[in-house]
Amino acid sequence: MIKSIFNILEKLEEQSTLEKLRQINVAPEDRMLAITKETGELLNMILRLKNAKNMLEIGMSTGYSTIWCAEAIYEQSGKIITIEQNPNKIKRAKENFQKAGIADAIIIKEGLAIQILRELNLQKEYKDFFDFVLIDADKENVIEYFDLILPMVSAGGVIITDNMLYPEKYKQDMKFFSDYLKKNPKLRTITTPIGNGEEITIKLK
Ligand SMILES: C[S@@+](CC[C@H](N)C(=O)[O-])C[C@H]1O[C@@H](n2cnc3c(N)ncnc32)[C@H](O)[C@@H]1O
């Protein structure tokens, strides 16, 4: 891992911990709500195992998860398309990507995830295109997001969904989502207790 990436990940981890412990005062809409370090390591490892090149992220926030993924994608000269609606978070993410030295691997799509996914879904170039996807935005629309994403995932592609087990308030809806995935014979899926609970889903060949 190049040193600038490690430094920025460490700084963001400190910020995230302070926010979670409410030791610093941040407006709710500006909180990082980042994946855990363990989840970052998992994403990085799967990307490396797959030699993934084309990634889609829904819910970038200030870029902590994006940077974990970029660290692996960068070596493949790959690209991450990432979606975020909050302009303040986008500004902070851009600064973080510059500091980490990975800004040229990241394409930020600003706006509502559902609209951007519908637009991407209509473009032929994205059919079977992404070999790795992270879903980590609002949880209410997770099934709709998944259905729009699936045709854009290559055979053998991996989709990770965060917050399957924590916070508690999402648990029931996320279980419903996992059961929905299990009904699809074209998928293999498992809920793991890593981080806040990660659903690891594979689109079968
Ligand atoms: C849990 S945070 C993402 C954390 C990030 N993946 C990380 O680990 O650093 C969810 C993010 O999704 C964004 N978001 C929520 N609903 C959205 C929507 N409908 N469209 C686009 N972005 C959305 C929020 O602004 C927030 O920054």
The ligand as an SDF file (V2000), in Angstrom:
LIG
                    3D

 27 29  0  0  0  0  0  0  0  0999 V2000
  -23.3730    4.9490    4.8550 C   0  0  0  0  0  0  0  0  0  0  0  0
  -22.8680    6.3620    3.9640 S   0  0  0  0  0  0  0  0  0  0  0  0
  -21.6170    5.7420    2.8820 C   0  0  0  0  0  0  0  0  0  0  0  0
  -20.3310    5.5030    3.5700 C   0  0  0  0  0  0  0  0  0  0  0  0
  -19.2000    5.1780    2.6230 C   0  0  0  0  0  0  0  0  0  0  0  0
  -19.5040    4.0230    1.7910 N   0  0  0  0  0  0  0  0  0  0  0  0
  -17.9460    4.8850    3.4100 C   0  0  0  0  0  0  0  0  0  0  0  0
  -17.8020    3.7530    3.8850 O   0  0  0  0  0  0  0  0  0  0  0  0
  -17.1270    5.7970    3.5750 O   0  0  0  0  0  0  0  0  0  0  0  0
  -24.2030    6.5600    2.8720 C   0  0  0  0  0  0  0  0  0  0  0  0
  -24.0300    7.7240    1.9210 C   0  0  0  0  0  0  0  0  0  0  0  0
  -25.0290    7.6220    0.9130 O   0  0  0  0  0  0  0  0  0  0  0  0
  -25.5120    8.8990    0.6020 C   0  0  0  0  0  0  0  0  0  0  0  0
  -26.8810    8.7060    0.1270 N   0  0  0  0  0  0  0  0  0  0  0  0
  -27.9620    8.3360    0.8630 C   0  0  0  0  0  0  0  0  0  0  0  0
  -29.0280    8.2410    0.1000 N   0  0  0  0  0  0  0  0  0  0  0  0
  -28.6350    8.5560   -1.1510 C   0  0  0  0  0  0  0  0  0  0  0  0
  -29.3070    8.6380   -2.3960 C   0  0  0  0  0  0  0  0  0  0  0  0
  -30.6100    8.3580   -2.4860 N   0  0  0  0  0  0  0  0  0  0  0  0
  -28.6160    8.9970   -3.4900 N   0  0  0  0  0  0  0  0  0  0  0  0
  -27.2760    9.2650   -3.4100 C   0  0  0  0  0  0  0  0  0  0  0  0
  -26.5940    9.2090   -2.2560 N   0  0  0  0  0  0  0  0  0  0  0  0
  -27.2590    8.8510   -1.1440 C   0  0  0  0  0  0  0  0  0  0  0  0
  -25.4480    9.6770    1.9010 C   0  0  0  0  0  0  0  0  0  0  0  0
  -25.3470   11.0730    1.6560 O   0  0  0  0  0  0  0  0  0  0  0  0
  -24.2210    9.0940    2.5680 C   0  0  0  0  0  0  0  0  0  0  0  0
  -23.0910    9.8770    2.3450 O   0  0  0  0  0  0  0  0  0  0  0  0
  1  2  1  0
  2  3  1  0
  2 10  1  0
  3  4  1  0
  4  5  1  0
  5  6  1  0
  5  7  1  0
  7  8  2  0
  7  9  1  0
 10 11  1  0
 11 12  1  0
 11 26  1  0
 12 13  1  0
 13 14  1  0
 13 24  1  0
 14 15  1  0
 14 23  1  0
 15 16  2  0
 16 17  1  0
 17 18  1  0
 17 23  2  0
 18 19  1  0
 18 20  2  0
 20 21  1  0
 21 22  2  0
 22 23  1  0
 24 25  1  0
 24 26  1  0
 26 27  1  0
M  CHG  2   2   1   9  -1
M  END
$$$$
